């Protein structure tokens, strides 16, 4: 007997990138499903995502480290790896091209959205983000465990989709020509250059002409789920974003920009590229314009 398809969240589109905690709980024992804990903490938070995963995680979850599944030769953090490296490392997590993947993290959608984007960049669309993450899972008093089952290696064939990624050269052209709307998901004070920069060589400010949509505004305040589609569309409209025109997302280092991608996807705007270097790259250069100046 064939396994039924995973359900989508009833509040969202049928091709939703999200799955509810209730929906996931019904499918914890599916043989074709792998759950990934993609929690990532900023260095200043002084928390170990791996240690917290070992202490407590959803049954069957494997740990997905965006700093490990990354181009280790690049000077910037968690830069997208090659297709070959990505395929090898996710295969070690027991994932092949037929696997359903559910990604979560411990605070909102911070890095789970980036993991979702990474799989899509490498041609895998059978991936969803747990709506509300571990916070919502705990609110519902669903079970957790400290036990981990070692994965069995599977072959994953990664196919790179360049249309979902923007590099520095493309961002220069976009900024100069105004050929796409640049959405920056950092906090308003970071966007306006008002927050002190603690990283050497990193200048304050934003890419001229970009729009600021802080990723924290994308969540419901009560249970940490993503806002309903109509509210997401209203937020985009109030920021003067035109859904009919090209869009690219950016942030501090390529993590929360994926939360914007997730919100855009839910609002029906698909195939949007992410500027992987984001402000960590743009803000260190002396040969690009920076606002406000």
C-alpha positions as CSV (number, residue, x, y, z in Angstrom):
1,X,0.0,0.0,0.0
2,X,1.4,3.4,-1.0
3,X,2.1,6.0,1.7
4,X,-0.3,8.9,1.6
5,X,1.2,12.4,0.9
6,X,2.1,14.6,3.8
7,X,-0.8,17.0,4.7
8,X,-0.4,20.7,4.2
9,X,-1.4,23.2,6.9
10,X,-5.2,23.9,6.3
11,X,-4.7,27.6,6.8
12,X,-2.2,27.9,3.9
13,X,-2.0,27.2,0.2
14,X,-2.0,23.6,-1.0
15,X,1.7,23.9,-2.0
16,X,2.5,25.2,1.5
17,X,6.2,25.2,2.5
18,X,4.9,24.6,6.1
19,X,3.6,21.6,8.0
20,X,1.8,22.0,11.4
21,X,3.1,20.4,14.5
22,X,-0.1,18.3,14.6
23,X,0.5,17.2,11.0
24,X,4.1,16.1,11.7
25,X,3.1,14.2,14.9
26,X,0.9,12.0,12.7
27,X,3.9,11.0,10.5
28,X,6.8,10.6,13.0
29,X,7.1,6.9,12.0
30,X,7.0,7.3,8.2
31,X,9.9,5.4,6.7
32,X,10.4,8.0,3.9
33,X,10.6,11.0,6.3
34,X,13.7,12.6,7.9
35,X,13.3,15.3,10.5
36,X,16.2,17.8,10.8
37,X,17.0,20.1,13.7
38,X,18.6,23.0,12.0
39,X,19.0,25.2,15.0
40,X,21.6,27.9,14.7
41,X,22.6,30.5,17.3
42,X,24.6,33.7,16.7
43,X,28.0,33.8,18.3
44,X,26.9,36.5,20.7
45,X,24.1,34.2,22.1
46,X,26.8,31.9,23.5
47,X,24.6,28.8,23.1
48,X,25.5,25.4,21.5
49,X,22.8,24.2,19.1
50,X,24.4,20.8,19.0
51,X,24.5,20.4,22.8
52,X,20.8,21.5,23.0
53,X,19.9,19.0,20.3
54,X,21.6,16.2,22.2
55,X,19.7,17.1,25.4
56,X,16.3,17.3,23.7
57,X,14.9,16.9,20.2
58,X,11.9,15.6,18.3
59,X,11.8,11.8,17.9
60,X,14.0,10.7,15.0
61,X,15.5,14.1,14.3
62,X,19.0,14.4,12.9
63,X,21.1,17.5,13.4
64,X,21.6,19.8,10.4
65,X,24.5,22.2,10.9
66,X,24.5,25.2,8.5
67,X,28.1,25.9,9.5
68,X,29.2,22.4,8.7
69,X,27.2,21.9,5.5
70,X,28.9,24.9,4.0
71,X,31.9,25.9,1.9
72,X,34.7,25.6,4.4
73,X,37.2,27.4,2.1
74,X,35.1,30.6,2.0
75,X,35.9,33.4,4.5
76,X,32.3,34.1,5.2
77,X,30.2,31.9,7.5
78,X,27.8,29.2,6.3
79,X,28.4,29.9,2.6
80,X,26.5,27.6,0.3
81,X,28.5,24.4,-0.5
82,X,29.0,22.8,-3.8
83,X,26.3,20.4,-5.1
84,X,28.7,17.5,-4.6
85,X,29.5,18.4,-1.0
86,X,25.8,19.0,-0.2
87,X,24.7,15.7,-1.7
88,X,27.4,13.8,0.2
89,X,26.6,15.4,3.6
90,X,22.8,15.1,3.4
91,X,23.3,11.5,2.2
92,X,25.1,10.9,5.5
93,X,21.9,12.0,7.3
94,X,20.0,9.2,5.6
95,X,18.4,11.4,2.9
96,X,17.9,10.5,-0.7
97,X,16.0,12.1,-3.5
98,X,12.7,10.4,-2.5
99,X,12.9,11.5,1.1
100,X,10.4,13.8,2.7
101,X,12.2,16.3,4.9
102,X,10.8,18.3,7.8
103,X,13.1,21.0,9.2
104,X,12.7,22.8,12.5
105,X,14.7,24.9,14.9
106,X,14.4,26.2,18.4
107,X,13.5,29.8,17.8
108,X,11.0,30.8,15.1
109,X,12.2,29.8,11.6
110,X,15.6,31.3,11.9
111,X,17.9,28.6,10.4
112,X,15.2,26.0,9.4
113,X,14.2,28.4,6.6
114,X,17.8,28.5,5.4
115,X,17.9,24.7,5.4
116,X,14.6,24.6,3.4
117,X,16.2,27.0,0.9
118,X,19.4,25.0,0.6
119,X,17.4,21.8,-0.3
120,X,15.5,23.8,-2.9
121,X,18.7,25.3,-4.3
122,X,19.9,21.7,-4.9
123,X,16.7,20.5,-6.6
124,X,14.8,18.9,-3.7
125,X,11.3,20.2,-3.3
126,X,10.0,17.5,-0.9
127,X,10.9,19.7,2.1
128,X,8.8,21.6,4.6
129,X,9.4,23.7,7.6
130,X,7.7,23.0,10.9
131,X,5.3,25.9,11.6
132,X,6.3,27.4,14.9
133,X,9.3,25.1,15.4
134,X,10.3,23.5,18.6
135,X,8.6,26.4,20.6
136,X,5.2,25.5,19.2
137,X,5.9,21.8,19.6
138,X,6.6,22.4,23.3
139,X,3.5,24.6,23.7
140,X,1.4,21.6,22.5
141,X,3.2,19.3,25.0
142,X,4.2,17.0,22.3
143,X,6.9,14.4,23.2
144,X,10.7,15.0,23.0
145,X,13.6,12.7,23.5
146,X,17.4,12.7,24.0
147,X,17.9,9.5,22.0
148,X,19.4,9.6,18.6
149,X,19.3,6.9,16.0
150,X,22.3,6.7,13.7
151,X,21.3,7.3,10.1
152,X,22.0,4.9,7.3
153,X,23.8,6.5,4.4
154,X,21.7,7.1,1.2
155,X,22.7,8.5,-2.1
156,X,21.4,12.0,-2.8
157,X,21.9,13.5,-6.2
158,X,22.1,17.3,-5.9
159,X,21.3,19.5,-8.9
160,X,22.2,23.2,-8.5
161,X,19.5,25.8,-9.3
162,X,21.4,29.1,-9.8
163,X,18.2,31.1,-10.1
164,X,17.7,30.8,-6.3
165,X,21.1,32.3,-5.5
166,X,22.5,35.8,-6.0
167,X,26.2,36.6,-5.7
168,X,28.0,39.9,-5.2
169,X,28.3,40.6,-8.9
170,X,24.6,40.1,-9.5
171,X,23.8,42.3,-6.5
172,X,26.0,45.1,-7.8
173,X,24.1,45.0,-11.1
174,X,20.7,44.9,-9.3
175,X,21.6,47.8,-7.1
176,X,23.0,49.9,-10.0
177,X,20.2,49.1,-12.5
178,X,17.3,48.8,-10.0
179,X,16.4,45.5,-11.8
180,X,15.0,43.9,-8.7
181,X,13.6,44.9,-5.3
182,X,16.0,44.1,-2.5
183,X,14.3,43.0,0.7
184,X,16.5,43.2,3.8
185,X,15.3,41.1,6.8
186,X,17.6,42.6,9.5
187,X,16.3,44.6,12.4
188,X,15.4,48.3,11.7
189,X,18.4,49.6,13.8
190,X,20.8,47.4,11.9
191,X,19.3,48.3,8.6
192,X,19.6,52.1,9.4
193,X,23.2,51.7,10.6
194,X,22.3,52.5,14.2
195,X,23.4,49.3,15.8
196,X,27.2,49.1,16.7
197,X,29.1,46.6,14.5
198,X,31.3,44.3,16.5
199,X,32.9,42.5,13.6
200,X,36.2,43.9,12.3
201,X,35.8,45.7,9.0
202,X,32.0,45.6,8.9
203,X,30.4,48.9,8.1
204,X,26.9,49.9,9.3
205,X,24.0,50.6,7.0
206,X,22.3,48.9,4.0
207,X,22.3,48.5,0.3
208,X,20.9,51.7,-1.2
209,X,17.4,51.3,-2.5
210,X,16.6,48.2,-0.4
211,X,13.4,47.7,1.6
212,X,13.5,46.7,5.3
213,X,11.2,43.9,6.5
214,X,12.5,42.7,9.9
215,X,12.0,38.9,10.0
216,X,10.6,39.1,13.5
217,X,7.5,40.9,11.9
218,X,6.7,37.7,10.0
219,X,5.6,35.7,13.1
220,X,2.4,35.6,15.1
221,X,3.2,37.0,18.5
222,X,1.2,34.4,20.4
223,X,2.5,31.0,19.2
224,X,5.5,31.7,16.9
225,X,3.9,30.4,13.8
226,X,4.2,32.3,10.5
227,X,1.5,34.9,10.0
228,X,-1.5,34.0,7.8
229,X,-1.1,34.5,4.1
230,X,-3.4,37.6,4.0
231,X,-1.3,39.3,6.7
232,X,2.0,38.5,4.9
233,X,0.6,40.0,1.7
234,X,-0.5,43.1,3.6
235,X,2.9,43.4,5.2
236,X,4.6,43.3,1.8
237,X,2.1,45.8,0.4
238,X,2.6,48.2,3.3
239,X,6.4,48.1,2.6
240,X,5.7,49.1,-1.0
241,X,6.9,45.7,-2.3
242,X,5.4,44.9,-5.7
243,X,4.9,41.1,-6.1
244,X,4.8,41.4,-9.9
245,X,8.4,42.7,-10.0
246,X,11.7,40.7,-9.4
247,X,12.8,40.4,-5.8
248,X,16.0,39.3,-4.0
249,X,16.4,38.9,-0.3
250,X,19.3,39.8,2.0
251,X,20.1,40.0,5.7
252,X,23.2,39.9,7.9
253,X,24.8,36.7,6.8
254,X,22.3,34.8,4.7
255,X,20.2,33.2,7.4
256,X,17.1,35.3,8.2
257,X,16.9,36.3,4.5
258,X,15.6,32.8,4.0
259,X,12.7,33.5,6.5
260,X,11.7,36.2,4.0
261,X,11.9,33.7,1.2
262,X,9.6,31.4,3.2
263,X,7.1,34.2,3.8
264,X,7.2,35.2,0.1
265,X,6.7,31.5,-0.9
266,X,3.6,31.3,1.4
267,X,2.3,34.5,-0.2
268,X,2.6,32.9,-3.6
269,X,5.8,34.5,-4.7
270,X,8.2,31.6,-5.7
271,X,11.7,31.2,-7.2
272,X,13.2,34.3,-5.4
273,X,17.0,34.3,-5.1
274,X,18.9,34.9,-1.8
275,X,22.0,37.0,-1.6
276,X,24.2,34.5,0.3
277,X,26.9,36.9,1.2
278,X,24.4,39.5,2.4
279,X,25.6,42.3,4.6
280,X,28.6,40.2,5.9
281,X,30.0,40.6,2.3
282,X,28.5,43.9,1.1
283,X,29.3,45.7,4.3
284,X,33.0,44.8,4.3
285,X,33.7,46.2,0.8
286,X,35.0,49.7,0.0
287,X,33.9,49.6,-3.6
288,X,30.1,49.5,-3.2
289,X,27.6,52.2,-2.1
290,X,26.3,52.1,1.4
291,X,23.2,53.9,2.9
292,X,22.7,56.0,4.9
293,X,25.7,58.1,4.3
